[in-house]
Amino acid sequence: MTKQDEILLYEEAIKTYGIMPQVLMIVEECGELLSALSKYNRCRIEAPEVMTELADVSIMVEQMAVHFGYDDFIKERERKLNRLQNRLQNG
């Protein structure tokens, strides 16, 4: 699936379910990821279970980015990646 196909899919999901239900869904998915990471930290689950929750959160983050402004999201993400790179290079 191309990035444009993904964006169209996210737009369709928001149109179908509505933005507020999707906002609640990202909250739920983030909670599930937090729980999975906590369980992973205590050796109660394996990495594949964490990956499932990471994928769910990633999809919801992309939906929110499409709703709130995908281009701005990409710019802010790039800015923060550059900041991380600078911090790592400069100690």
C-alpha positions as CSV (number, residue, x, y, z in Angstrom):
1,M,0.0,0.0,0.0
2,T,1.4,3.4,-0.9
3,K,1.5,6.3,1.5
4,Q,-1.3,8.0,-0.5
5,D,-3.4,4.9,-0.3
6,E,-2.9,4.9,3.5
7,I,-3.9,8.5,3.7
8,L,-7.1,7.8,1.8
9,L,-7.8,4.9,4.1
10,Y,-7.3,7.0,7.2
11,E,-9.6,9.7,5.7
12,E,-12.2,7.1,5.1
13,A,-12.0,5.7,8.6
14,I,-12.4,9.2,10.1
15,K,-15.3,9.9,7.8
16,T,-16.9,6.5,8.6
17,Y,-16.4,6.5,12.4
18,G,-16.1,10.3,13.1
19,I,-13.2,12.1,14.7
20,M,-14.3,11.9,18.3
21,P,-14.7,8.1,18.3
22,Q,-11.3,7.9,16.7
23,V,-9.8,10.2,19.3
24,L,-11.2,7.9,22.0
25,M,-9.8,4.9,20.0
26,I,-6.2,6.3,20.0
27,V,-6.5,6.8,23.8
28,E,-7.6,3.1,24.1
29,E,-4.8,1.9,21.9
30,C,-2.2,3.9,23.8
31,G,-3.4,2.4,27.0
32,E,-3.1,-1.1,25.5
33,L,0.5,-0.3,24.4
34,L,1.4,1.0,27.8
35,S,0.0,-2.2,29.4
36,A,1.9,-4.4,26.9
37,L,5.2,-2.6,27.5
38,S,4.7,-3.0,31.3
39,K,4.0,-6.7,30.8
40,Y,7.0,-7.0,28.5
41,N,9.2,-5.3,31.1
42,R,8.1,-7.9,33.7
43,C,8.7,-10.7,31.2
44,R,5.0,-11.6,31.1
45,I,4.6,-11.3,27.3
46,E,6.9,-11.5,24.2
47,A,7.9,-8.9,21.7
48,P,5.3,-10.0,19.0
49,E,2.5,-8.9,21.4
50,V,4.2,-5.5,21.9
51,M,4.5,-5.2,18.1
52,T,0.8,-5.7,17.7
53,E,0.1,-2.8,20.0
54,L,2.8,-0.7,18.4
55,A,1.1,-1.2,15.0
56,D,-2.3,-0.3,16.4
57,V,-1.0,2.9,17.9
58,S,1.0,3.8,14.7
59,I,-2.2,3.5,12.6
60,M,-4.1,5.7,15.0
61,V,-1.3,8.3,15.1
62,E,-1.3,8.4,11.3
63,Q,-5.1,8.9,11.4
64,M,-4.8,11.8,13.8
65,A,-2.0,13.3,11.7
66,V,-4.2,13.2,8.7
67,H,-7.0,14.9,10.6
68,F,-4.9,17.6,12.2
69,G,-2.6,18.2,9.2
70,Y,-0.4,15.6,7.8
71,D,2.2,17.9,6.2
72,D,2.6,19.8,9.5
73,F,2.9,16.4,11.3
74,I,5.7,15.3,8.9
75,K,7.5,18.6,9.4
76,E,7.3,18.4,13.2
77,R,8.4,14.8,13.1
78,E,11.4,15.7,11.0
79,R,12.3,18.6,13.3
80,K,12.2,16.3,16.3
81,L,14.3,13.6,14.5
82,N,16.9,16.2,13.7
83,R,16.9,17.4,17.3
84,L,17.5,13.8,18.4
85,Q,20.3,13.3,15.9
86,N,22.0,16.5,17.1
87,R,21.7,15.4,20.8
88,L,23.2,12.1,20.0
89,Q,26.1,13.6,18.0
90,N,26.8,16.3,20.5
91,G,26.5,14.1,23.6
